Amino acid sequence: MLAYTIYLSFAGALVLAVLPRGWARSARVFALLVALCGLAVALAACVSAGAQGSVAVADVAWIPAMGIHYSLAADGISRVLVLLTGLAAVAGILFSWNIGEKQGDRANEFFAFFLALIGGVYGVFLSVDLFLLFVFYEIAIVPKYFLIAIWGSTRREYGAMKLALYSFAGSAMVLIGLLAAYATAGSHTMNLHELAQYPFPVSFQMWAFPLVFTGFAILAGMWPFHTWAPTGHVAAPTAASMLLAGVVMKLGAYGCLRVAMTLFPHGLDPWGFSFLGMDSWRTVFALFAVIGIIYGAAVALVQNDFKFVIGYSSVSHMGLVLLGLLTLTQIGLDGAVLQMFSHGILAGLLFATVGRIVYERTHTRDLGLLSKLQLGKAMPFAAWLFVIAGMASMGLPGFSGFVAEVQVLVGAWQAFPWFAIVAGIGIVVGVAYTWHAMQRAFFSDLPTIDANGAAVPIPEYEPVTLAEKTGVVLLAGTSLLIGLYPRLLLDAIAPAVQALPHALLTGGRP
Amino acid sequence: MNALANGMSYSDLFFITLPETILEVISLLVLIVDLGLLRKSSQATRTTAACVLGVSGSVAAIAWLLAHPQAPSIADGALVATPLVAAAQIGILILTALVFFLSTNAKFSRNPGEFAAIVLLGTTGMLLVTAARDLLVIFVALELLSLSLYVLAAFAKSSAQSADAALKYYLFGGMSAALMLFGFSYLYGLTGTTNLNGIAASLATEAVTPLLVVALVLVAAGLGFKVAAVPFHLWAPDTYHGAPAPVAALIASGSKVASFAVLIALTGGFIASPAYLQGSTWILLLVWMSAGSIVLGNLGALVQTSVRRLLAYSAIAHAGYMLLGIAAHTEQSGAAVLYYALTYALTTVGAFGVIAIVERSAGSDRLDSFAGLSRRNPLLAGAMLIFLLSLAGIPPLVGFWAKFNLFAAVLRSPSASHWGLGLVAMALGASAVSLYYYLQVLKRVYVVKPIETEPLPVSSIELATLLAIALAVVLLGIFPSLLSAWIPLG
C-alpha cells in the first residue's frame, strides 16, 4: 500500500506538468488533494503496521541481468519518515497557497516540481534495492534546483546552483561506493540486505564507509560540507525551504544510516592508531557533528537575516541527528530518528512563520528592520507562533524536540562523554539564538515614537489566512502530540533499530 | 589479404552487404528524383521528397537487419554479421532516419537531393565500418564515412562558419587518417595479415616491440580523432559550431557509434591474448586519452557561451567515459560501450534538433537565445530538459543507466584492477561538474525571463520527432532491459 505514496506523487506531478497554463487555482487544489492522499496512505500504513518489523511492499525484477529489483519495503524507521514526508508535503502546499493568485506565477509548474520532489523522497525512504534508492535520491535533486531558481528570493540562482552541485557531488561519492560494493561482491545483486551479508574486506570498508557516509552527510548538512544549506534555505521559496529542511536533509541522514552504516559497519571500527585524538572514522564524524552543532548555533546567533537564523539552526539540529547515529546505541539511534522527525516538523513550522507569514507581509527579513515594525502587536499570531515553534525547537519539554534531544544526549554520553557535554552547550546556544531572534523580530523595545514625539502607528497587515492556520495547527499539533506521547513513534522506531545488523550496533568496539 | 580477393562466396557477400546496398541504391535514386523529376518543383517539395526517400531507405535496411541479424561472415571474417553488430547498425540507421526527419525544415542548402545522397553514403560507411574486421576494409569504410562528412560539414555554402567547420574537420581528419594508415601498415608488416583475428593470433606469440608501440599510437591517433578524444579533439568545437545542425547531429551521433564499434573490434583483436591483458601499451594509451578527455571536456564546457560548443566539449567528455569501457576490454564492457554510444547518440540528436529550431528563430545558438524557452514552447523546453538531464546522467533517464552499466562493467573487468576505481571515481566526479553546464542551459530555458515572448513556431514533424526521442530516452531509462535482446547487459 505504501508504494502508492510514490505513484500518487509522480502521477500528480505528471498531470500538473501537462495541465493548461490558466488553471492555476485548480492546480493547487489538485496538488493538495494528492498530498493529502499520500499523507492518508502513510498514516494508514503507520497505524496498521504498528510495531511490526520490515513489511515488504513490492518486489519485481527490474533489470534481471544485473540483479536489480524494484523492491520496496518499510520498517519502523521508514514508516516514520514516510509519515514525516506526508506531513511536510501537505503543510508545504498549505503554506504556498498564495502561489497562483497572481498572473505569471507558473503555479502548475511549481506544484509539479514540488510533487516530483516529494515522490522521490518517498521512494528513497521505501527502497530496499540500492540502485532504486539511488535513482530516487537523484530524482529528488533536480526539482529542488528549479523550485529555488524559479520561485526563490535572495540570490536564488546562486543558492540553487550551489545546492544542486553539492547534492550531485555527494551523490557521485555515494555512487562510487555503491558501484565498488557491487563489483566487489560480484554476486549480481543490489539488494541492501543481501549486500550487507557480504563480508566486504575491512580494508575496503575503511575507505568505502567514509566516502559513502560523507556523500550522504553532505545532504544532511554535516560540517564542513553544510554551506549549501543556509544559502539554499534562504534562497528557496517557503514551501521549498520547508521541504529542504524538513525532509531533504533527512534523506542524507537516512542514507548515512541505511546505506553507509549498514553496508560497511566495519568502517566504524577503530583504525588501530590515534591521530590528534581521532582513532576511528566514527570519532571523526562525531567530531564533525559536534562542531556542526556548536558552529551552526553560534553562527545563527549573529545573523541579521531572519531566514539565515533558521537555516543555521537546521545545521545545528542535523548535527544532533548525526551524533545520535554515530553513538551506535539503541537510545542514541532512537533519538536520532525521532530527531529527524521532530526537526522535520519544527523546521517546517519555523520556515513557514518566517518565510510565509512574516516575509510575505513585511517583505523584509532583516532583523534590524523587523525590530522597528512592532510585529508583536501588528502580528500577534505570528509572534506567538514563533514563540511556540522556537521553544519547541530549543527543546522545551512537552514538544517532540525535547524527547529526541534527550535521547541523543544520553546516547552520546555513553559513547563520547566529552562530545555530549559540548553538544549540550550547543543546545544552550540554541536557546540564545532563538531568544535573540524572537526578541528582535517580535518583541523589540525600540521606542515607538518618531522624531517629533508622535507615536508610530502599528502597521496593518493582511490577516492570517485559513490555509496558514491549518498548516500551523497540523505541524504544531503533531509536535505537541509526539512530545506528550512519544511512544506513538518510538514504538515503531525502537524495534527497527534493534533489527539493524548486529555488526552495526557493536561496531566501533573491538 | 588474399582471402579478400579469393575464395569469396558472392551470395554471402550479397547477403551480408544488402543493407549497405539498399542505402547506395536509394542514394542514387534520390539524385535521380531530385535532379531529374523534381527539377522544376519548389524547394519544400524537393526537401520533403529527399527526406522521405532517405527515411524509407533506412527503414528498409532496418527491416532487413531485424529479419536477419546473423549471417555467415565472408572472406575469413573481413565482414561479420552478429546480433551485436546488427544492433549497432540498426542504431546507426535509426539515427540517420532521425537526422532526416529533423532536416525536413532545414534551409541551409538549395540542393536537398545531394544532401540526402551524401548522408546515405556516409551512413553506408558507418554500417560497413561497424561490420568490418579487416584493417583494409576498416580504413576504406572509415574514409567513405569521413569524406561524406567533410562534404556535409561544408554544405551551407553561404555560411563562412560552415566552410570553416569543414576545413578544420578535413585538415585534422586527413592528417589522422594518414597516421592511422601508417599504423595499419606497421601492423601488417609485423604480423603479415590485415585480418584482426590473424593479428591477434600473431601478436599473442610475440613480445612487445617498439615498432608495435609506434603502430598502436598511430592507430590510436586516427581513431582518437574520429571519437574526438583528447589530444585529437581540437576540431570538435569548431565543427560542431559551424556545421549545419543536422550534419553536426550526424557527426555527433552515427559517426561516434561507428567509431566506437571499430574501437571495440580493434581492442578485442589486439589484446585477445593474455600476454597483452595487463598494462599493455594500448590500454595505457586508452586510459590516458580517456582521463584527458574527461577532464578537458568537462572543464572546457564550463566556460562556453555557445550551446553547440558546449555540446562539443561535453561530447569530448562522453568519449572519455566510453574510452574507459574500451580500455577495460571485456565482453560486457564492449557491450556497455555500445549501449552508451547508441543512447548518447540518440540524446545528442535530440539536443541538436532543439538547438536547430531555436537557432532558426533567434539566429544564434548562444545561451541567451534559449532564455524563456519554457514559456515560448513548453513541449520543446520539456524535450530539452530530458535530453540534457540524460546527458548529465540523472535517473530515471537513459543516460544514468548507461553510465551505471558502463562503470559497473569497468569495475568488474579483471584488467582494470589498477586504474578502474580511480578513473571511475574521477569520471563520476567530473559528471557532477558537468551538471553545472547542463544547468546553465536549463536555467536559461526555465528560469530566465524571455527577451521575446511570442510562441516559438515548430513544424509538427520536427516536434513529433523530438518528442519521440524524448519518450525513448525516458522509456529506455525506466526499462533498461528493453534493449537486452540486442545488447546484453551486466
Interface residues (C-beta under 8 A of the other chain):
Chain A: A17 W62 I63 P64 A65 M66 G67 E109 F131 F134 V135 E138 I139 I141 V142 Y145 F146 A149 I150 E157 M161 A164 L165 F168 A169 S171 A172 M173 L175 I176 L179 A180 Y182 A183 G186 H188
Chain B: S374 G382 L389 I394 P395 P396 F400 F404 N405 F407 A408 L411 R412 L421 V424 A425 L428 G429 S431 A432 L435 Y436 L439 K443 Y446 V447 P480 S481 S484 P488 L489 G490
